[in-house]
Amino acid sequence: MNTNKIYAENIINEYSQKTTSKAVALKKLDRKAKNPANIFAYTFGIITCLIFGLGMCLAMKVIGGTSIIYFILGLGLGIIGMVGMGFNYPIYKKMLENGKKKYAFEIIELAKELYNE
């Protein structure tokens, strides 16, 4: 095997113009439709879970004082966290549906072109 030839081919591939294929474009469109919903769901879920945990720590007197105010504050934060976690999935589904509607035409057209090739 000629290593110089292999090296030259690698350099040519590295510096040549990259043409995007339809499959790559389809994957990018799919990610573009789904990423906002996924990012929101993970971020909102983590934040509400942390709020719930903070509330439970306050209510069980792990942090804060032994005062009843911390207990009530902990219960309130825990309830807010639970409600937030409960609404996370329906919000995610709605955002995903909207993202799919937004890019549906482009994705379907590109998928049909790929399928017919």
Secondary structure, DSSP 8 states (H G I E B T S, - for coil): --HHHHHHHHHHHHHS-----HHHHHHHHHHHHHHHHHHHHHHHHHHHHHHHHHHHHHHTTSSS-SSHHHHHHHHHHHHHHHHHHHHHHHHHHHHHHHHHHHHHHHHHHHHHHHHH-
